[in-house]
Amino acid sequence: MTDTTHTGTQLEPPEGYLQPSRVRVHYRCGDCGYEWSKVFKSVPRRDPPCPMPACVAVSTAEAELRAAERMARILETQTPPGHIGDKVVVRAIDETARIVQEDYKMTDLRDNLREGDMAAPKLPPQQQAAADSFFDTKKFSQIAGVEQRRAELLKRRAVAGAFRGMSVNPNVAAFGRKAGEGPLSVARIEKIGSER
């Protein structure tokens, strides 16, 4: 690898209106003494190699020599270079997937997810039907003895979130009760629609 030295910088005018300013960086090759400059958007962290053909040939030969040494070391020790999957995080994800697949028989996990996707697999048909019919007003009106119209009003209010603040923590509900007394109490009574 040729030894390049950074010798100085100077600001260059922008290429056009509202364009970022540029920097001209000057270099000198430590091997052949060639001096050159190059324009960048910002000063690079590493100095580039010398562009002279003789220095390029030396750099290429050195890179080939290093590659040959690495290959000889790999063949000598019989250890391959690092590969994808050798990190602890990748192994943890793979082991978690294996445990879930073997213990819970969930083999349809998705691993090619994008933002907003759900990793959980689809529900079995019976559970999906139960979830879809959770707010089925026909069944509710038959079971509870409520008119279809009132059941529909209750469904709309529930889906809109009208009852989200009515849940009671079981620990709070049982606080201060005597032994044998029921754990539930009436919080309020909700009237559905207008009574006729």
Backbone hydrogen bonds, N-H to C=O, Kabsch-Sander energy under -0.5 kcal/mol:
donor,donor_aa,acceptor,acceptor_aa,energy
4,T,2,T,-0.8
5,T,28,R,-3.0
7,T,5,T,-0.6
7,T,26,H,-2.5
8,G,26,H,-1.2
10,Q,24,R,-1.9
12,E,22,R,-2.8
19,Q,16,G,-1.7
22,R,12,E,-1.4
23,V,40,F,-3.0
24,R,10,Q,-3.2
25,V,23,V,-0.6
25,V,38,K,-3.0
26,H,8,G,-3.2
27,Y,36,W,-3.2
28,R,5,T,-2.2
29,C,34,Y,-2.6
30,G,3,D,-4.3
33,G,29,C,-1.1
36,W,27,Y,-1.8
38,K,25,V,-2.1
40,F,23,V,-3.1
56,V,52,M,-2.4
57,A,53,P,-2.3
58,V,54,A,-1.9
59,S,55,C,-2.6
60,T,56,V,-2.4
61,A,57,A,-2.3
62,E,58,V,-2.5
63,A,59,S,-2.3
64,E,60,T,-2.3
65,L,61,A,-2.2
66,R,62,E,-2.4
67,A,63,A,-2.2
68,A,64,E,-2.2
69,E,65,L,-2.3
70,R,66,R,-2.3
71,M,67,A,-2.3
72,A,68,A,-2.4
73,R,69,E,-2.3
74,I,70,R,-2.2
75,L,71,M,-2.4
76,E,72,A,-2.3
77,T,73,R,-2.4
78,Q,74,I,-1.6
79,T,74,I,-0.8
86,D,83,H,-1.3
91,R,87,K,-2.0
92,A,88,V,-2.4
93,I,89,V,-2.2
94,D,90,V,-2.3
95,E,91,R,-2.5
96,T,92,A,-2.3
97,A,93,I,-2.3
98,R,94,D,-2.2
99,I,95,E,-2.5
100,V,96,T,-2.5
101,Q,97,A,-2.3
102,E,98,R,-2.4
103,D,99,I,-3.0
104,Y,99,I,-0.5
104,Y,100,V,-1.5
106,M,100,V,-1.2
107,T,105,K,-0.9
110,R,119,A,-0.9
113,L,111,D,-0.6
117,D,114,R,-2.2
128,Q,124,P,-2.5
129,A,125,P,-2.2
130,A,126,Q,-2.0
131,A,127,Q,-2.3
132,D,128,Q,-2.3
133,S,129,A,-1.9
134,F,131,A,-1.1
136,D,133,S,-1.6
137,T,135,F,-0.7
140,F,136,D,-1.8
141,S,137,T,-2.5
142,Q,138,K,-1.7
143,I,139,K,-2.7
144,A,140,F,-3.0
145,G,141,S,-0.9
146,V,141,S,-0.7
151,A,147,E,-2.3
152,E,148,Q,-2.1
153,L,149,R,-1.9
154,L,150,R,-2.4
155,K,151,A,-2.2
156,R,152,E,-2.3
157,R,153,L,-2.2
158,A,154,L,-2.4
159,V,155,K,-2.7
160,A,156,R,-1.9
161,G,157,R,-0.6
161,G,158,A,-0.9
162,A,157,R,-2.7
164,R,161,G,-1.2
166,M,163,F,-1.4
173,A,169,N,-2.3
174,A,170,P,-1.7
175,F,172,V,-0.7
177,R,174,A,-1.5
181,E,178,K,-1.8
187,A,185,S,-0.5
191,K,189,I,-0.5
193,G,191,K,-0.6
